Amino acid sequence: MRWLVGWSSTAARPSVVGSAGATGGDGETVHPVGSQLLWGDPDPLWAVGDWRADEVRTVTVDERTRIAVLGTCGASDEELRAGLLSARGGALRHLTAWSGSYTAVVQVGRRITVAGDLAGARPVFHTPWADGTAYATAALPLADLIEAHLDIGHLAALLAAPDVPEALHDSTPYQGVRRVPPGHALILRAGAREIAGYEPVASLAVAGPSADPDGAVDAVRDALVEAVRARLAAPRHVPGTDIDPGPVPGMGPAERRAARGMPVPGIGADLSGGPASGTLALLAAGLPGMPGTVLGHGTGAGERLLAVTFNDLAVNGREAELERAGAIAANPRLHHVVVAAGEDALPYADLDGPLTDEPGAALVTAQRHRARLTSGSADHFTGYGARQVLDAHPARLADLLMDRKRRHMVRPVAALAKADGSVMVPARVYGAARKLARMPHRAGVESLAQRLLHRRFDEPGGVVGASLAALAWARPGPAARWLTGEALAEVSVRLQDTTMRPGGPGQRPGEFRARAALARHAADLRVLEQAAEVRFQRLHAPFLDNQVVRACRALPESLRVQPGARASILRTVLEGAGVADLPPGWGAPSHASNAAAARTGLRVAVDDLVALFDTPLLAQAGLVEAHVVRKALRSAAEGAPLPLDGLADLVSTELWLRRLLSRRGTCWTGTPARQRAVPTGSVVPQRGALGAGR
């Protein structure tokens, strides 16, 4: 795991002792393990982990005016310098407008500004410490620093309402560690904290994006091209990957790297998983220059992009997807690799893995993703986030009603009616959208609080039912039905507390729900990156870059609500980039195979999962009843229509708790106390202590 950490103290004197560390209020001197000091006293900043040389950049104007950028950033040093000079006046937004995915930290005198991203894929965390504030891009190191206990209330909210910002607010799984919301920056002035938004939010009284559809799609194309170019322009030498791992009979260099969990040097992308990843592969292959180096295949083709297709042999129905991937890979600038995986790559197949910063459903599919990523390149493009930034959340139908654009609802409602086969669908959908358009945000949150309190989880089934259920300001998560009444009551209280705060989201319900879904997806991607991490590899998700998110948000509602809008937009993007020959059926949805894999994996691993919940930590914390979860696992394995993603949430949270509480050591060193093996959050609150984290 890679992260940056720093702090700002109220003390005027330096808190850093040379380059060794900082002195806390009790006199202990600490510094992060495996760190690189970027700048020192009195407000030090470190980069921790296996950062590449090109991923850590600093520009200094004078001794107390400087900027550090960590990650992939397309800005030149001169652009960084100009941005730093502008930031001295307090401007924030321009620090987030460069291409790529990065975290920017600006120091001007004793003022420190740390800008998060719009999606939440690169979050910022903070906590009070040593008469000041410590901040980091990971929550676990800060929890280590203050020796925090678990926040069981946050875990309850994460299971009961994972995509409801009012339930989670700014909390983390660790008491005392807070998260900066997406689209905001942390500003420290001599240790004093301030959270400031840098992205304007349209008023409810103002119509949504009204840009010309063609111009908006062109802006998405330009943003995606720049995002891909920023990755291709970065130096691609990965230390150690140019060394042959050694002789293995019957294997070439690429196969030996894969056998040792080392990616092939160069640029690669997925060709399985939908049109988004395929779009990135074709864009990367079509840009001028040399996209990647594929070694050891004996093709003599030279520089090509490595395109990976995941062939799940344990799940049927992927033939059409594989055929389309093969047609795309006929491009001479692509080298196609099909990863054949059986039951060993199903969800729940391997539940061992590293400790992640936070719990997430990706913990149960980490081995499945690792099987695919190990065959990829050192820099690997993925299409994560495209659905969240391009598709229309069903709640956006209410936005159209608020803008008096009823005619744009005809096609999406007709598509739902066709899928359901009922003539009553248009009236039901229109009625639900009108109800949401007229409902205040506070009333929507209070409604969810009552649903949780009274355990009302029944929702209509089918495609239409899912759309109707999504036409709400907030709704329960898929795991909520298995939580205890006490846990649900705690989350209900958290929700009711938020209704007492002044103001509201200042957004339309559809836009609000879409942003919340994007933040939840970005958080899950962070967990996936950490759980399925391959040594020396970087996963790139350009659809979550700030410039791409902004361009996608400018798409008119009337465009994005149309059936097949995402595939149509991406097809236009490729045509504008010179890629016109796409195979028939390109852009077809592909999540049905993922659901089949989840059910198959659950059926194969049900005995191990039931054993996992013999004496679960979740039950010790009062969040679930063990026998209820065991019964649900057996029923789902037998084919009962239960929400599999909810069971995945429960299993992954239990796994995360076990890994956290069995952990020994800390992210910090410097004093004898911190050099001892001390598990973070070693005390699990027992039943009745749910309010301890509030």
N, C-alpha and C positions, 0 to 999 in steps of 0.2 A: 504494500500500500504506500502510495506517495502522498505527501501532504506538506503544507507549509504551516508554520506556527510562529507567533510573535506575541509581544505584549507591550502595553503602554502603562507606565506607572505614574502616579500622582507626584512622586518624588522628583525634585529638580535635579538631584544628583544621579549619576549613572547607576543603573542596577546591574550592569554586566561587569563581571570580574574578568577583565581581559576578553578572551573569546571563549571562556570556559562555560559561562552560564549566567543565570540571573539569581539574585538573592531575594527570597520571599520574606514575608513579614515575620516568620519565626526564625530567620537567620539562615535557613538552608539554601544552599546554592545548587541549582539544577540546570541541566541542559538536555535537549532531546537526544536520544540514542541514534547514532548513525546520521548525524545532521551536518549540514554545510551552512556556516554563518554567512548570510547575505549582507547584513549590516549590523552594527553593534549599538553601544550605549547612546542614550538611555532607554531606547525603545527597540530592542533587538528583533531580528527576523531571521528565521532559519528555513531552509529547504531540507526535507527529511525523506529518505527513501532513494530508489534507483532512478532519479531524474536523469535524462539525457542532457548532454552539454547544451544542445540547442533549445532545450525546454526551459532553461533558467536564464533570464536576461535581466540585467540591471542597467539603468541609465541614470547618471548623476549630473546635475547642473552645478550644485555646490554641496558643501558638507551636510546640509540639512534639507536639501531639496532633491529627491530621488524617487525613482519608480522601479519596481520589480514586477516582472511579468512571468508567470509560470504556466506552462502548457504550450499549445500550438497557437501562435499569433502571427497573422500575416503582415503586421505593421513593421516598417523598417525602423532602425534606430532613430532616424531623424523624425519619423512620425511619433515615436514614443517620446522623444524630447519635446516636440511641439505639444503633445497631449499633456505632458508633465507641466509645462509652462502655463497651459490653460487651466490645469487643475489647481494652480495656486490661487485662483480666484474663486474656487469652490465648485466649479462645473464638474459633473459626474458622468453624464450620459455618454460623452465622447470617449470615455475610457472603456466603454463596453461596445463600441461601434466597429472595432477592427475585425477582420475576418479571422476565423478559427475558434478554438475553445480554450479559454485561459482564465487565470485569476490575476487581477492587477492590484498591487499594493502601492499606494503613493504616500510618501512622507514629505510634509512641508512644515518645517519647524517641529513642534511637538504635536502636530495634527497628523493622524494616521487615517487613511481612507482605504478600506478593503471592499472592492466591488464584487458582488455575486453576479450570477448570470440570470437570464430571464426564465429559463426552464427549470432551474434547480439542479442541473447535473453537476455543477461545480459550486456547492453551497459554502457558506461561511458560518462558523460557530463561535460563540464567545462565552466567557464566564468570568465573574469577579475573582481576582487573585492578587495577593500581595499589594493591597492598597491601590489597585489599578484593574486592568482588564487584560486577560489573555484571550487570544483568538487563534483559530486554526481552520483549515479546510477539512478537518475530520473531527468528530465528536469524541471518539475514544481517547485520544491523547489528552484532551482537556479534562475528561473524567478521571484519567490517571493523575493528572496534575493536582486536582482538588480532592482526590480519593472519594469520588462521588458514589452514592448508592444508586440502585436501580429506581427508576420512576415507573412504578407499576401502573399508575394512572395513564401514562403515555402509552404503554403497551396495550392496555385495555382499549384506549381510543383508536390505536392503530389497527386493532382487530375489528372493532365495532364500526368504525367509520373512517376507513383509510384515505378516502378522497374528499373529506370534508375539512377544509382549513379551520373551521371554528372548533372542531374537536381536538385537533393537534396543536393549533395556534403556533407558538414558537418553541414548544418543548421538544426534548429528545429523550431517548431511553435512560438518560443519566440526570439525576437531580442536580440542578444548578447550572447545567450546560444548555444554552439556548441557541436557536437557529435563526439566521437572518432570512427573512422571506425572499422568494425569488423576485427579481426586479428591484432590489434594495441594496444599499451599501451600509457597512458598519463604519462609523466615524468616531474616532477616539481623539479627545483633546486632553492631553496630560492625564490619561487614564479614565476620563469621564466618557460614558457611552452615549451614542445617538444612532438611531436607525433611520435612514433617509431613503425615500423612493426616488429613483432616477428616471422612471418611465411614466409618461403622462397616461392617465386613465380617463377615458371618455365618460362624460356624465350620462346618467340614465335618460336625461331629456334630449340627448343628442344622438342622432342616428349613427349606426355602425359604419364601417368602412364603405365609402361610396366610390372607390377608385374604379377607373375603367378596367373591366375584366382582363382585356388583352394586356394592358399595361401592367396590371398586378401580376399576371403570370410571367411576363417578361422580367419583372423584378425578382420573382422567385427563382427564375432561371439564372439570372446574374448572381444572386446570392449563393446559390448552390455551386455554380462554377467557381466563384471566388473561394468558397469553403473548401472545395476539392483542391484547387490550385495551392492554397495555403499549406495543405498536407504534402503535396507533391514537391513544393519548393523547399521544404525543410530538409536538412541533411538526413540521409537515411542510413548512415552507418551505425550499426548496433554493436557495441563492444562484445566480443566473444563469438558472435554468430558467423564471422568469417573464418573461424578456425574449425577444421574438420574434427568432429567429435571422436574420431578414431575408427579403426577397421572393424566392421561387422560383416560377416560373410553374407553375401547375397543382397546387400543394401548399398544404394548410392548415397551421396552426401545428404540429399534432401530427406531420404527415408531415415537416415541415422539421426538427423536433427529432430524429426518428428518422434522417433522412438525415445528420445531423451527430453521430450517436451519443449524443444526449441523451434521457433518458427523459421520459415524460409526468409532470408533477407529480401527486402523489396516491398512493393505495394501489392495488396490483394483486396478482394471484396467478396461478399456473398452473392451467389446467384440463386439461392433458395431463401424463401421467406417473404416473397411478394415483390411488387414492382419497385419499391423504394430502393432496396439494396441493388437490384439490377440497374436502376437508373444511375446510381453512384458508380457502379462498375463501368458502365458505358461512358460516363462522363470522364472518369479517370483515364480510361483507355484512349479516349478521343482527344484529350488535351495535348498540345504540342510538347515534345520532350520524351523522356523515357520513363514510363510509369513504374517499372519494377524489374527486378532481376530474378529470373527463375533458373536455379542452378541444378545440375545433376540429372536433367531429363533427356539429354542427348538429342534435343530437337534442332539445335543450331539456330533457333529463332531469335536468340539474343534477348533484348529487353522487352518483356511482356508483363502484363498484369495477371496475377494468379487469381483465378475465379473459382470459388469453392461452392459446390452443391452438396447439401447434406441429404443423403439417401437413407431414410429410416426404414430398414428392412423389416422391423417389427410392426410397422403400421402400413396398411394398404391405402391405395388411393392417391399416390404421389406420382403416378406415371406421367400425367399431363404436365405437371410442374417440371419434372426431370427433362421431358422432351423440349419444353420451352427453354430451359436453361441451356440445353445442348445446342439449340438453334442460335441463341445469343452468343454462346461461347465460340461459334464458328468465326467470329471476328479474329483476324490474324494477330491482333495485339493482345489477345487473351489466351491464357493457358488454363484449360479447364481441368479441375480435379474433383472427382466424385468421392465423397467420404461415405463409405458403406458402414453403417452401424446397426447392431442388433440390440438385444435386450440389455446389454451392458451400458447402453446410452439412453435408456428410457428414463423418464422422471422417477425419482426415488431409488434409482439403481445403486447409487453410491452416496451415502449420507455423511461421509467423512469429508472434511475440507477445512480451509482456514477460517479464522474468526474475522468477520466483517465488521464494519463500523456500526451498522445497524441491522436489525432483522429485515428479511425480505423474502418473497416467494421464490426468488432465483436460487435460494439455497437448495431446493429440492430438484432443480434442473441443472445445477452447476456442472456435473459430470457430462451431461448431454451437450452443453455448450462447449465445454473444454475439448470434447472429441472433435468438434467442428473447427474450433479455433486453432488447435494444435497443427492442423493441416494448412492453416492460413499463413499469411506473410507477417513480417515484423510490424508493418503498418497495415491494419486491416479495416476496411470500410464496412460499416453496417448501416442498415436502414432504420435503426431504432428511432422512434419519435415521429416518423412521417405520418402515421395514422393520427396522432394527437395534434399535430400542427396543421394538417391539411384537411382532415375530415370534418364534417359538421357533427358536433354533439347534438343529440336529439333535442336538447333544450334550446338550441338555436331557432327552432320553429317558433318559440315564444318571442324571440327577438324580432323575427319577421312580422309578427302580429303587432308588436309595439311600434314598428316602423311603417305599418299599414302597407305591407308588401304581401298581401294574401295570395296573389297569383303565383308567386314563386314557391308556394307550398304545394301546388297541384301535383307536380311530378314526384316529389318524395312521398307524398301521401298515397298517390296512385301505386307506387312501387310497393308500399307496405300492404295496400289492399290486395294487390296481386299475390304477394307472398302468403297472405292469410286466407285469401279466398272468400272474404266476407264483405258484404256491401255496407256493413256498419262501421268499418274501419275509419273512413274519413271523418265521420261525426265524432267518434271516440277520440281520435288524435286531435282534431280541431278543438274539441272541448277541453282536453287536458292542456293544450298549448295556451288557450285563452285563460284558463284558471291560473297557470303559472305566470303569465304576463301580468295578471292583476294582483298577484300575491306579493306582499312585501317580503324582503329578505328575512326580517326578524320572524315573521310568521312561519316561513319555511323551516328555519332552524328549530323553532319551538315544536313544530310538527314532528320533526325527527326525534327530538328529545322525548316526546310522548310515545312515539313508536317503540323506541328502545325500552322505555320504562315499562310499557305494557306488552313487550315481546310480540309486536305485530310485524311479522316478516313476510307474510304471504304477498306474492306479487303475481300478476298475470304472466302466463308462459308464452313461449314462441317469440318470433322476431318482433311482432307488434307489441306484445307484452313487455319486452325489454325496452322498447322505445317509450311506451307509456310510463313505465317505472322511472325512466331517466328524465321525464318531464317534471322535475322537482328541483328546488334549491339544494336539497341535501337528501341522501338516502342511506340506509344501513349498508355496511359492507357484507360480503358473502359469508364471513366467519361469525357474524354477530349472533346468529341463531344458536350457536353452541356455547356462548359465554354464559356465565352465571348471572343471576338476577342482581347480585351485588355489583358485579363489574359493569353491567349495563346501567345500573343506577348511577354509578360514578361518572360514566360518560355522559349520561343525561344531565347531571349537574354541571359538568364542564360546558356543555352546550348552552344550558340556560344562563350560565354566568356570562357567556359572550353576548347574549341579547341585552344585557344591562349596560354594555359599553356604548358610548355615543357613536353615531355615524353608522355606516354600513360599507359594503364592498364598493359602492359607486360604479357598479357595472351592471349590464343586463344579465339576466339569469343564464342565457346560453353562453355568453362570453365568460362569465364567472365560472361556470361548470367546466368549460373547455380548459381554462387556465389551471383549475384545480386538478383535472385529469392529467394534464401535461406535467405538473409538478410531481404527482404520484408516480407517473411513468419514469421520470428522470431519477427519482429516488430509487426506484427498483433497478434501474440501469446501473447506478452506482454500486448496488449490492452485487449485481451480476458481474461487473468488472472485477470486483475484489474476490468474489467466490470462485470464478472460473479463470482467474488470472493465469496467463501463460508467460513464463519468464522471457524477458526481452521483447514482449509484444505490446503494441499499443492498439486499443480499439478506438476507432474514430466514428462518431455519430454526428455528421454534419447537419442533420435536420434539427439538432438541438443547439446549434450555434446561434448566438444572439442575432446576427444579421439575417439568418434564415428564418428564425422565429418571427422577427419583425416583418419580413417580407410576406410570410404566410398570414400573419394577422391582418395585413392590408387587403387580403382577398375578400371580395364582396360576399356577404352572406348568401345572396341569391345564386352565386356560383358554387360555393362549397356544399350547399344542401342538396344539390342535384345528385341522383344516383350515378355512381361511378365517377364522381368528381375527382378523386385522388388519382386514379389511373389516367383520366383525361388530362389533368394538369401536368402529370409527369410525362405523358406522351408529348404534350406541347413543349415542355422543357427540353426533351431530347431532340425534337424536330428543330427547335431553335438553335441547338448545339450541333446540328448536322447529322443526327442519328434518326433515320426514318424507317428503316427496315426492321420492324419488330414482329415476332412470330404471332400467329393467330392465338387468341386467348390471353395475350399478355395483359397483366393487370388484374387477373381473376383473384378473388380472395383466397387466402391459404390457411386461415386459422382452424378450419375443420380438422385438418390432420393433426394439429397441435392438441386439440381436445381429445382426439382418439388416442394419441400418445399418452396423455395424462391418465386416461382411464385404464389403458393397458398397463402402464407403469404402476398404478395403484393396485391393480389386481395381482401383479407379479410380486409386489413387495408388501402386501397387506400384513403378513405375519410379523415382519420386522417393525412395521409401523404400529401395530397393536402392542407389541412389546415395548416400543418407545413410550407409550402412554400407560404403562403399568403403574409407574410412580412418577408422573410428569411434574416438572417444576412449575408449569402453568397452573396445575391444581394446587400446589403448595402456596402459590401467590393468590389463590382465590379467583382465578380468571375462568377456569373451566372445571367441570366434573369429569374425572378420568373415564368413568364407565360410559358417559354420554359420548365422548369422542371415540372411544373404542367401538361402540355400537355403530356410529356414523361411518367409520372407516370400513367396517365389515359390510355394511349396507351398500356403500358406494362401490366397493369391489365386486359386489354381486349384481351391479347394474342399476341400483336405485337412483332416481333422478335428483341427486343432491348437488349443490354447487361445489364442483371440484376445486375451484380456485380458493374457496373458503377453507377447505381441508388443507390445501397447500400452505395457506397462511398460518394455520395452527401448527402444522408440522415444522415449518421453517422457523417459527418463533420459538418452539420448544428446542430445536437444534441450536439456535443462536444462544439461548439461555445456557444450555449445557456447555457450549464452547466457551462462553464468557466466564462462567463460574468455575470451570476447570483450568482456566488460564493462570499461568504463573509468570510473574515478571511485570514490567512496566515500560512505558515509552520514555521514561526519564531516568536520569542517573545524576550522581553528584554528591550524595550524602549516603552514609551507611544505611539510613532508614529506607531510602529508595532503591538501594542495591539489593535489598532483601526480596525474596519472591513473595509478592503480595498480589492476590487476585483482585482485580477491580470489581466492585459491586458484589463482594463475596457474601452479602447478607440478602437473602430473598425474603421480603416481607411476607408474613404468613396471612392466612385468611383474616379479614377484618382490618387489615392495614392498607387498604387500597387508597385511602385519602392521604397517605404519607407523602405522595409525590406531587400533591396539588399545591 
